[in-house]
Amino acid sequence: MSGDSDCTRTSPSAGSPSDNEFLPDRPKYVCSLSPDLITKAREELQEKPEWRLRDVQALRDMVCKDYPSLGTCLDDAFLLRFLRARKFDYDRALQLLVNYHTCRRSWPEVFNNLKPSTIKPVLESGFVTVLPHLDPEGRHVVCIRPDRWTPSNYPITENIRAIYLTLEKLIQSEETQVNGIVILADYKGVSLSKASHFGPFVAKKVIGILQDGFPIRIKAVNIINEPRIFKGIFAIIKPFLKEKIANRFFLHGCDLNSLHQNIPPVILPEEYGGTAGKLDISAWNELLLASEEDFLHDFSQLVLPCDSSPHDMLVSGDADEKQCDDSLRGMKPQLYYCY
């Protein structure tokens, strides 16, 4: 469906009692949050259940007015992700939605033909998975292990595709939209040659997606077993991080007790000093691969306009690549020094 047709159908003003007459084929939103999470969303995200659909309609109207050719899904549940991620600030939610589409359109190596079956080798390697148990705050823990990647097998963009699809699957849950996620990155065995694949250009793209182009709340990033080379990697990443996000990075080294201060052993696998058994990647892989049809349906609603380019989007292009190449040349001596 096109953005224009969606906007034509969603022309009523916010809160109009006759909205449903104009939206015969749009799924009706039904809240799945528990009473506790409804309270949490009210306190932390400024979400008021009695105003929720009014807020969604307000965002929908803004999209139709300011970006009629955006080609986005306008379902209540989809737009609600962006409102929650920006604490129901309409303007910031709109910019996040626009950035979401810009990121997808500006990096075809990552987003073309994006579906679980295409990243099966990455999943089977164990590069990225989700731990089976939630933390005490109700958050999923995304486990990333760069040492599982062999660069000669496939490019780094395949890893990014796998992480992105993992986040897309997680954010379908309203609980995750409210609670956010935690990242556990194990840098054991990461060499200089492998680190060199993650230069400033890739770093800027990934950080841009996670900070400004995807509706998810990253509450903590726990780094474990980081080698000396990570100082160089973090030096590449940090200039692109907002202060709030940078403050959520925790470097634990080989100190499992330090890690356990942030993630309790009861939900961690044995590999990280936990009591939850061996790390099993099969359950998450099966869940993600079984979602193939869901992704095909959801992504089919994100239409790429052929004749327009929304304004005020995140910018990428030759200038960015040149700037990042220059930055990479400056960073390489630092990488070698740290190594």
C-alpha positions in Angstrom: 0.0 0.0 0.0 1.3 3.5 -0.7 1.8 6.3 1.7 -0.7 8.5 -0.2 -3.5 5.9 0.0 -2.9 5.5 3.7 -3.1 9.2 4.3 -6.2 9.5 2.2 -7.9 7.0 4.4 -6.7 8.6 7.7 -7.8 12.1 7.0 -10.2 12.5 10.0 -8.9 14.6 12.8 -7.5 13.1 16.0 -10.1 11.7 18.3 -12.9 11.6 15.7 -15.6 9.1 16.7 -16.0 8.2 13.1 -12.4 7.1 12.5 -13.4 3.5 12.0 -15.5 4.4 9.1 -12.4 5.5 7.2 -10.2 2.6 8.4 -12.1 -0.6 7.4 -8.9 -2.7 6.9 -6.7 -1.4 9.6 -6.1 -3.8 12.6 -7.7 -2.5 15.8 -5.2 -2.0 18.6 -5.7 -4.0 21.7 -3.3 -3.3 24.6 -1.5 -6.4 25.9 0.3 -4.7 28.8 -0.2 -5.9 32.4 -1.5 -3.4 34.9 2.0 -2.9 36.3 3.4 -2.2 32.9 0.6 0.3 32.1 1.6 2.1 35.3 5.3 2.0 34.3 4.5 3.3 30.9 2.5 6.1 32.4 5.3 7.1 34.8 8.3 6.6 32.5 7.0 7.2 29.0 4.2 9.7 29.7 1.7 7.2 28.1 -1.9 7.8 29.2 -4.2 4.9 28.2 -7.1 7.2 27.9 -5.2 9.3 25.4 -3.3 6.6 23.6 -5.3 6.3 20.4 -5.7 10.1 20.3 -1.9 10.3 20.4 -1.5 7.7 17.7 -3.9 9.5 15.4 -2.1 12.8 16.0 1.1 11.2 14.8 -0.6 9.6 11.9 -2.0 13.0 10.9 1.5 14.6 11.1 2.9 11.9 8.8 0.1 12.5 6.3 0.6 16.2 6.4 4.4 16.5 6.4 5.4 13.3 4.7 2.6 12.1 2.5 5.0 10.0 0.4 6.9 8.4 3.2 5.4 5.0 2.4 5.1 3.8 6.0 2.8 1.5 7.8 0.2 3.6 9.7 -1.3 0.9 11.9 -1.9 1.9 15.5 0.5 -0.7 16.9 3.3 0.2 14.6 3.1 4.0 15.3 2.8 3.3 19.0 6.4 1.9 19.0 7.7 5.3 17.9 5.6 7.2 20.4 6.8 5.0 23.3 10.4 5.3 22.2 10.2 9.1 22.4 8.0 9.4 25.4 5.0 10.5 23.5 6.7 13.6 22.1 4.9 13.9 18.8 7.7 15.8 17.0 10.5 13.5 18.2 8.4 10.4 17.4 7.8 11.7 13.9 11.5 12.4 13.3 12.3 8.9 14.6 9.8 7.4 12.2 11.3 9.3 9.3 14.8 8.3 10.4 13.7 4.7 10.6 12.9 4.8 6.9 15.9 6.8 5.9 18.2 4.3 7.5 16.6 1.5 5.7 16.8 3.2 2.3 20.3 4.6 2.7 22.1 1.2 3.3 20.9 -1.3 0.6 23.6 -3.8 1.5 21.9 -4.3 4.9 18.2 -3.8 4.1 17.7 -5.3 0.6 16.0 -8.7 0.8 16.0 -8.6 4.6 14.5 -11.7 6.0 15.5 -14.4 8.5 16.3 -17.1 5.9 19.0 -14.9 4.4 21.0 -14.6 7.6 20.7 -18.2 8.7 24.6 -18.7 8.6 25.0 -15.8 11.0 22.4 -17.3 13.4 24.0 -20.7 13.2 27.4 -19.2 14.0 26.0 -17.9 17.3 27.1 -14.3 16.6 23.8 -13.0 18.0 21.2 -14.5 20.1 18.7 -13.6 22.9 19.0 -15.2 26.3 15.9 -17.2 27.2 15.3 -15.4 30.6 14.3 -11.8 31.2 16.3 -9.7 33.7 14.7 -8.4 36.9 13.4 -5.4 35.1 11.6 -7.5 32.5 14.2 -6.8 29.8 15.5 -9.2 27.1 19.2 -9.6 27.0 20.7 -9.6 23.5 24.0 -11.5 23.4 26.5 -10.6 20.7 29.7 -12.6 20.3 32.0 -11.2 17.5 34.5 -14.0 17.9 31.9 -16.3 16.3 32.3 -14.4 13.0 34.7 -15.5 10.4 35.2 -12.6 8.0 36.1 -14.8 5.1 32.7 -16.4 5.2 30.6 -13.3 4.8 30.9 -9.5 5.2 30.2 -7.6 8.4 26.9 -6.3 6.9 25.5 -9.8 7.4 26.0 -9.5 11.1 24.3 -6.2 11.1 21.3 -7.7 9.3 21.1 -10.4 11.9 21.2 -7.9 14.8 18.5 -5.7 13.0 16.1 -8.6 12.5 16.6 -9.6 16.1 15.6 -6.1 17.3 12.7 -6.0 14.9 11.4 -9.3 16.4 11.9 -8.1 20.0 10.2 -4.8 19.4 7.0 -6.5 18.3 6.4 -7.1 22.0 4.7 -4.3 23.9 6.6 -5.4 27.0 9.9 -4.7 25.2 8.6 -1.4 24.0 8.1 -0.3 27.6 11.0 -2.1 29.4 13.7 -1.8 26.7 16.5 -4.2 26.2 20.0 -5.0 27.6 23.0 -5.8 25.4 25.7 -8.3 26.4 28.7 -8.1 24.1 31.5 -10.7 24.5 34.7 -9.4 22.8 36.8 -12.5 23.7 39.2 -13.3 20.9 38.6 -10.2 18.8 41.8 -9.5 16.8 43.0 -6.3 15.1 42.2 -7.7 11.7 38.6 -8.4 12.7 38.3 -5.1 14.4 39.4 -3.3 11.3 36.2 -4.3 9.6 34.3 -2.1 12.0 35.5 1.3 10.8 34.0 4.8 11.3 31.7 4.5 8.3 30.1 1.2 9.6 30.2 2.5 13.2 28.3 5.7 12.3 25.7 3.8 10.3 25.1 1.3 13.2 25.0 4.0 15.9 22.7 6.1 13.8 20.2 3.3 13.5 20.4 2.3 17.2 20.2 5.9 18.6 18.0 7.8 16.1 16.6 5.3 13.6 15.0 2.4 15.5 12.2 2.5 18.1 13.9 0.6 20.9 15.1 1.6 24.3 18.7 0.3 25.0 19.0 0.5 28.8 22.5 -0.9 29.1 25.4 -2.2 27.1 27.6 -4.7 29.0 31.0 -5.4 27.5 32.8 -8.5 28.7 36.3 -9.9 27.9 37.2 -6.9 25.9 40.9 -7.0 24.8 43.2 -4.0 24.7 42.1 -3.4 21.1 38.6 -2.5 22.3 40.0 0.9 23.5 40.5 1.6 19.8 37.1 0.3 18.8 35.4 2.4 21.5 37.4 5.4 20.4 35.8 5.0 17.0 32.3 4.5 18.4 32.3 7.2 21.2 32.2 10.3 19.0 28.9 9.1 17.5 27.3 8.3 20.9 25.0 10.6 22.8 26.0 11.2 26.3 23.1 9.3 27.7 23.9 6.3 25.7 27.6 6.5 26.4 26.9 6.5 30.1 25.1 3.2 29.7 28.2 1.4 28.5 29.8 -0.8 31.2 33.2 -2.4 30.6 33.7 -5.4 32.8 36.9 -6.9 31.4 37.2 -10.5 32.7 35.5 -9.6 36.0 32.4 -11.8 36.1 31.5 -10.4 39.5 31.3 -6.9 37.9 29.1 -8.3 35.2 26.8 -9.9 37.8 26.2 -6.5 39.3 24.3 -5.6 36.2 23.0 -9.0 35.0 22.2 -11.5 37.7 23.8 -15.0 37.4 20.4 -16.7 37.6 19.6 -15.6 34.0 23.2 -15.9 32.6 24.5 -19.1 31.0 27.5 -21.0 32.5 29.9 -19.3 30.0 29.4 -16.0 31.9 29.4 -17.5 35.4 25.6 -18.0 35.5 23.4 -20.8 36.6 21.0 -21.0 33.6 22.8 -23.8 31.9 24.9 -23.8 28.7 24.2 -21.0 26.2 21.6 -22.4 23.8 21.2 -20.5 20.6 18.7 -22.9 19.0 15.5 -21.6 20.6 16.0 -18.1 19.4 17.2 -19.2 16.0 14.0 -21.3 15.5 11.8 -18.4 16.7 13.3 -15.9 14.3 13.4 -18.3 11.3 9.7 -19.2 12.0 8.9 -15.5 11.7 9.8 -15.3 8.0 6.2 -14.7 6.8 5.5 -12.1 9.4 8.6 -10.1 8.3 7.6 -10.4 4.7 4.2 -9.0 5.5 5.5 -6.3 7.8 8.2 -5.1 5.5 5.9 -5.2 2.5 4.0 -2.3 4.0 7.2 -0.2 4.0 7.0 1.1 0.5 10.0 2.9 -1.1 8.8 6.0 -3.0 10.3 6.3 -6.4 9.7 10.0 -6.9 10.3 11.7 -3.6 12.8 12.0 -0.8 11.4 13.3 2.6 13.2 16.3 4.0 15.0 16.6 7.3 16.1 13.0 7.2 19.5 11.6 8.3 21.9 12.3 5.5 24.3 9.8 4.1 26.4 9.8 0.9 29.8 10.5 -0.6 30.6 13.3 1.9 29.9 11.0 4.9 32.0 8.2 3.4 34.9 10.6 2.7 34.7 12.0 6.3 34.6 8.4 7.7 37.5 7.3 5.5 39.5 10.2 6.8 38.6 9.3 10.4 39.5 5.7 9.8 43.0 6.7 8.6 43.4 8.7 11.8 42.2 5.9 14.0 44.3 3.1 12.5 47.5 4.1 14.4 45.5 4.2 17.6 44.2 0.7 16.9 47.7 -0.6 16.4 48.8 1.1 19.5 46.0 -0.4 21.6 46.7 -3.8 20.1 
